[in-house]
Amino acid sequence: MKPFHFTLESVRVVRQRHEQDAMDQYARTLLSRHQAVERLEAVQQLLKAGWQELRQLLAHGCAAASAARMQDYHRSLEKRRDECVAALGVAERRVNAAFQAMMAARREREIVDKCFTKQKARHQREQVRVEQKFLDDLAGRRSASILSWNPAGA
C-alpha cells in the first residue's frame, strides 16, 4: 500500500504557523488592553481618593493655597484619566483588529484542512478499491486453480 502524502503539506504548515502567530498577537493585545484597564482603574482610584481628601480639607477649613494645589493635582489626575481612556480605546481597536486577523488566519487554515480531509478520504477510498481488486484477483486465481486441479470439475 502506498502511504498517504498530502500535496499541500507545506501550505498547511505555513497556515498553521500564521494562525499561531495571529493567536499570539491576539493574546498580546488582550494583555495590553488588560493593562490599560488596570492603569485607568488605578488613576480613577487616585482621583476618587483625592476628591475625598479635598472634601475633608474644605469641610475642616484650609488655606486657599492648599485648595488650589489640590485642585491642580485633580486636574492632572483628570488629564491622566483622559489619556488612559484614550489608550484604552486604542487598545480596544487593536484587540478587534487582532481578533479579525486571527479569525482570518483560522479560516485560511480550515480551508487547507478541508483539502487535507478530502485528499485523505480520496486516498483511503483508492486504497480500499486497490485492496478489493487484489482480493478479487486472489479469489479468482484460487477458484481457477481449484477448478483446474479437481478432475471431477472437468
N, C-alpha and C positions, 0 to 999 in steps of 0.2 A: 504494500500500500504506500502510496505517495503521501508524504507529510504535508500538512496544511501550511501554506505560505501566503500571508496577506500582502497583496501587491502595494497597498498604501500604508505599510507599517511606518515608514519614515514620516509621512504626513501625520499619522496618528500620534507618534511620539512628539512631534513639534506642537501639535494642537493640545496635547495633554500638558506639555510644558507651558504653553501660552496660557492655558486655563489656570494652572497652578500659580503662575506669576500674577495673573489677574486676581486670583483669590488672595494672594499675599498682599497685593496693593490694596485691595478692599479692606483687609484686616488692619493694615497700617492707617488707612483713612478713618476707620472706625475708632481706632485708638486715639488718633489726633482729635477727632470730634469729642471723644470722651474727656480728653484733657482740656479741650476748650470749654466744655460744660463745667468741669471742676474749677477752672480759673474763674469763670463767670460766677459760679456759686460762692467762691471764696471772696470775690470783690463785693458781691451782694451782702454777704455776712458782715464784712467790714463796714459797708455803708449803713447797714441796719444798726450795728453796734455804735457807730459814730453818731447816728441820729439820736439814739437813746442817750448817749453821753451828752450831746448838745442840749437835749430837752432837760436833762437833770441840771446842767450848768445854768441854763436860763431860769429854771424853776427856783434854784437856790440863789440866784443872783451872781453875776460875773462881770468882769470888766469888758468893755466894748472891744478892746483889742483881742481878748481871748475868744470872744464870739466871732470876730472877723477871721481869726486864724482857723477856727473850727469850720467856718463857712467855706473858706478857701480849700481846706482839706476835703470837705464834702464835694466841692466842685471837681477836685482832682480825682476823687473816687468815682464820681459820676462819669467823668471822661473815660476813666479806665473801664468802667462798666460798659459804656457805649462801644469802646474798642473791642471788648470781649464779645459783645453781641455781634459786632461786625465779623470778628474772627470766627465765631460760631456759625454764622451764615455762610462764610467761605468754606468752612469745614463740612457743612451740610451739603453744599453743592459738590464738593469733591467726593463725598461719600456716594452721592447719587450717580455721579459720573463713573466712579469706580465700580459701583454695582452694575450699571449698564454695561460696562466693559467686561465684567465678569460673566454676565449673562450671555453676552455675545460670544465670548470665548467658549462658554459651555455649549451653546447651540452649535458652534463650529465643530467642537469635539464630538457632539452627539451625531452629527451628520456622518463623520468618519466612522463612528461606532456602528451606525446603521449599515454602512457599506461593509464593515467587518462582519457583522452578523449575517448579512445576505450572502457574502462571499463564502463564509464558513458553512452556511446551510447548503449552498450550492456544492461545495466540496464534499460535504457529508453525503448528499444525495448521489453524487457521482461515485463515491466510494461504495455505497450500498449497491448501486447499479453494477459496478465492476465486480463486486463480490458475488452478486446474484448470477451474473453471467458466468463467472468462474464455477460456481456451484452447479449451474445448469449444464455446463460443458462436462464437468466431472461426473455428474449423474448420467449424462448421455453416453459417455465413454464406458462407464461401468455397466450400464444396461446393454450396450453393444457388445462388450466383452463377455458378458454372461450369456447373451444370446448366441454368440459365435462359439462359445465353449460347450454349451448344452446341446448334445446331439439330438435330444428329443424335440428341441425347438426348431430344428431344421426340417 
